[in-house]
């Protein structure tokens, strides 16, 4: 297994060196952070990490993302995206993620041309191919490179490589954008995004590590990692949850007994949407 991982890392380095001067779409998660780090190792000043600041990015995640690149001396540019100005994004149907990434890569492409870079890369991996990810369609539309995927790296392998490199983000919990917490068909608004963000900040302050706040209108559905569930199920914590989320405007506060799972909103989509390909 070590030999296979070493081979994949070698393939990753080789792929990155073919990109020329490259922008890396960076979010602060382990995949994009590792890609930014390894690209900087390979290309030096011929790379630039680019993070999009928008209402769908939690402030704590933005701050941590900036802190990481500063720790590693990776150059960073913060750009602004305007997905909330797109009606097709706001309506929040199954294609929302496509419109989000289409906005991101459209802005990054203009930035790339203006700054004289040759390519854009992003941190999709092998495991992402098994989920419903319309954003990958947008990436292909904009010819965005996927070095981690092309090297055959899984999420766990990326974590192992990041750990070996001494990157503190190696075990960082997965975290999609705040919009992914809002049920399909419910409009994505600044107010809804702020409510979700405040709720997740409160859960973090309570000491939980892996969780989601799912917005279903009057109902909030809280997902907590299964290994943290015993603490969440206590009467005292139930009272805390009720106090926090009713203060945020929810009428009903629920704890999902299946626990945290990435992309749980996708389970509500029709099969034909989940199977749709570009």
C-alpha positions in Angstrom: 0.0 0.0 0.0 2.9 2.3 0.8 4.4 1.7 -2.7 1.0 2.4 -4.3 0.6 5.7 -2.4 4.2 6.7 -3.3 3.5 6.0 -6.9 0.3 8.1 -6.8 2.2 11.0 -5.2 4.8 10.8 -8.0 2.0 10.8 -10.6 0.5 13.8 -8.9 3.7 15.8 -8.9 4.2 14.9 -12.6 0.7 16.1 -13.5 1.1 19.4 -11.6 4.3 20.2 -13.4 2.4 20.0 -16.7 0.0 22.8 -15.6 2.3 25.7 -16.2 1.5 28.7 -14.1 -1.5 27.6 -12.2 -4.3 28.9 -10.0 -5.6 26.5 -7.4 -9.3 26.8 -6.4 -8.9 26.8 -2.7 -11.6 26.4 0.0 -9.6 25.4 3.1 -10.8 21.8 3.2 -8.2 19.0 3.3 -8.4 18.3 -0.5 -7.9 21.8 -1.7 -5.4 22.6 1.1 -3.2 19.6 0.2 -3.5 20.4 -3.5 -2.5 24.0 -2.8 0.5 22.8 -0.7 1.7 20.2 -3.2 1.3 22.6 -6.1 3.3 25.3 -4.3 6.0 22.6 -3.6 6.1 21.8 -7.3 5.7 25.2 -8.9 6.8 27.7 -6.3 5.9 31.3 -7.3 4.2 29.9 -10.5 1.1 29.0 -8.5 -1.5 31.0 -6.6 -4.2 29.8 -4.3 -7.6 31.5 -4.9 -10.4 31.5 -2.4 -13.9 32.8 -3.2 -15.5 34.9 -0.4 -19.2 34.7 -0.5 -22.2 34.4 1.9 -22.1 30.6 1.4 -18.6 30.4 3.0 -18.7 30.4 6.8 -16.5 33.0 8.4 -14.7 30.5 10.6 -13.8 28.4 7.5 -12.5 31.5 5.7 -10.4 32.5 8.7 -8.9 29.0 9.1 -8.3 28.8 5.3 -6.3 32.0 5.4 -4.4 30.9 8.5 -3.3 27.7 6.8 -1.8 29.3 3.7 0.0 31.8 5.9 1.5 29.0 7.9 2.7 27.4 4.8 3.8 30.6 3.0 1.4 29.8 0.1 0.4 32.8 -1.9 -3.3 33.6 -1.7 -5.8 35.8 -3.5 -9.3 36.4 -2.2 -11.9 37.0 -4.9 -15.6 37.8 -4.7 -18.2 35.6 -6.4 -21.9 36.6 -6.9 -23.8 33.3 -7.1 -26.6 34.9 -5.1 -27.2 37.2 -8.0 -28.0 34.1 -10.2 -31.7 33.2 -10.1 -30.9 29.7 -11.1 -28.7 29.3 -8.0 -31.1 31.0 -5.6 -34.0 28.7 -6.6 -32.0 25.8 -5.2 -32.9 22.9 -7.3 -30.7 19.9 -8.0 -28.4 21.9 -10.3 -27.5 24.5 -7.6 -24.0 23.2 -7.2 -23.4 23.5 -10.9 -24.4 27.2 -10.9 -22.2 27.8 -7.9 -19.1 26.3 -9.5 -20.0 27.8 -12.9 -19.8 31.3 -11.2 -16.6 30.4 -9.4 -14.8 29.1 -12.5 -16.1 32.0 -14.7 -14.6 34.5 -12.2 -11.4 32.5 -11.9 -11.0 32.3 -15.7 -11.2 36.1 -16.0 -8.7 36.3 -13.2 -6.4 33.8 -14.8 -6.4 35.7 -18.1 -5.8 39.0 -16.4 -2.9 37.7 -14.3 -1.3 35.6 -17.1 -1.7 32.1 -15.6 -2.0 29.0 -17.8 -4.4 26.8 -15.9 -6.8 26.3 -13.1 -6.9 23.2 -10.9 -9.3 22.0 -8.2 -9.3 19.4 -5.5 -11.8 16.8 -6.7 -10.8 13.2 -5.7 -11.7 9.6 -6.6 -14.3 9.3 -3.8 -16.2 12.3 -5.1 -17.1 10.3 -8.2 -19.5 8.2 -6.1 -21.7 11.1 -5.0 -24.0 13.5 -6.7 -21.7 16.4 -7.6 -23.0 18.7 -10.4 -20.1 21.1 -9.7 -17.9 18.6 -11.5 -19.9 19.3 -14.7 -19.1 23.0 -14.4 -15.4 22.1 -13.8 -15.3 20.1 -17.1 -17.2 22.9 -18.9 -14.4 25.3 -17.9 -11.6 22.8 -18.5 -10.4 22.9 -14.9 -7.7 20.4 -14.1 -8.2 17.7 -11.5 -4.7 16.5 -10.5 -5.8 14.6 -7.4 -8.4 12.6 -9.4 -6.0 12.0 -12.3 -3.5 10.6 -9.8 -6.1 8.2 -8.5 -6.1 9.6 -5.0 -8.9 8.8 -2.6 -10.0 11.0 0.3 -8.2 8.7 2.8 -5.0 8.7 0.8 -5.0 12.5 0.6 -5.4 12.6 4.4 -2.5 10.2 4.8 -0.2 12.3 2.5 -1.2 15.5 4.2 -0.4 13.9 7.6 2.9 12.7 6.3 3.7 16.2 5.2 2.9 17.6 8.7 -0.1 19.6 7.5 -2.5 20.3 10.4 -5.5 20.0 8.2 -5.0 16.3 7.5 -7.9 15.3 9.8 -10.1 18.3 9.3 -13.8 17.4 9.1 -15.3 17.6 5.7 -17.4 20.7 5.1 -19.4 21.7 2.1 -20.7 25.3 1.5 -23.5 26.6 3.7 -26.0 26.4 0.8 -25.8 22.6 0.9 -27.6 22.8 4.3 -30.7 24.2 2.8 -33.3 21.7 1.5 -33.8 21.6 -2.2 -36.6 23.9 -3.4 -36.2 26.4 -0.6 -34.6 29.6 -1.8 -31.0 30.3 -0.8 -31.0 33.7 0.9 -28.5 35.6 2.9 -30.8 35.2 5.9 -31.0 31.4 5.6 -27.2 31.1 5.2 -26.6 33.3 8.2 -29.1 31.2 10.3 -27.3 28.0 9.4 -23.9 29.5 10.0 -24.9 30.8 13.5 -26.3 27.4 14.3 -23.1 25.6 13.3 -21.0 28.1 15.2 -23.1 27.3 18.3 -22.6 23.5 17.9 -18.9 24.1 17.5 -18.9 26.2 20.7 -20.6 23.3 22.4 -17.6 21.1 21.5 -19.0 19.1 18.7 -16.5 18.4 15.8 -18.4 16.8 12.9 -22.0 18.0 12.3 -24.4 19.7 9.9 -27.4 22.1 10.5 -30.0 21.2 7.9 -32.5 23.9 7.2 -36.1 22.7 6.4 -38.0 25.9 6.9 -39.6 25.8 10.3 -37.7 22.6 11.1 -34.0 22.3 11.8 -32.5 18.8 11.4 -29.2 18.5 13.3 -26.8 15.9 12.2 -24.0 14.9 14.7 -21.3 12.3 14.0 -22.2 8.9 15.4 -19.2 8.8 17.8 -20.4 12.1 19.3 -24.1 11.1 19.4 -24.2 9.8 23.0 -23.4 13.4 24.2 -26.0 14.9 21.9 -28.7 12.6 23.2 -28.6 13.7 26.8 -31.6 15.7 28.2 -29.3 18.6 29.0 -28.0 18.8 25.5 -31.5 18.5 24.1 -32.4 21.6 26.1 -29.3 23.4 24.8 -30.3 22.6 21.2 -33.8 23.7 21.7 -32.8 27.0 23.2 -30.2 27.8 20.5 -32.2 26.9 17.5 -35.6 28.4 18.6 -33.7 31.6 19.2 -32.6 31.4 15.6 -36.2 31.2 14.4 -36.9 27.5 14.1 -40.2 26.3 15.5 -39.2 22.6 15.7 -35.8 21.3 16.7 -34.9 17.8 15.7 -31.8 15.5 16.0 -31.3 13.1 13.1 -30.8 9.7 14.7 -28.9 8.4 11.6 -26.1 10.9 12.5 -23.9 12.9 10.3 -23.5 11.9 6.6 -22.2 14.0 3.8 -24.7 14.9 1.2 -27.8 13.7 3.1 -30.0 16.3 1.2 -29.3 14.4 -2.0 -31.2 11.4 -0.7 -34.4 13.5 -1.2 -33.7 13.9 -4.9 -35.5 11.8 -7.6 -33.4 8.9 -9.0 -33.4 10.5 -12.4 -31.7 13.6 -11.0 -29.1 11.5 -9.2 -28.3 9.5 -12.3 -28.1 12.5 -14.6 -24.7 13.0 -16.3 -23.3 15.8 -18.3 
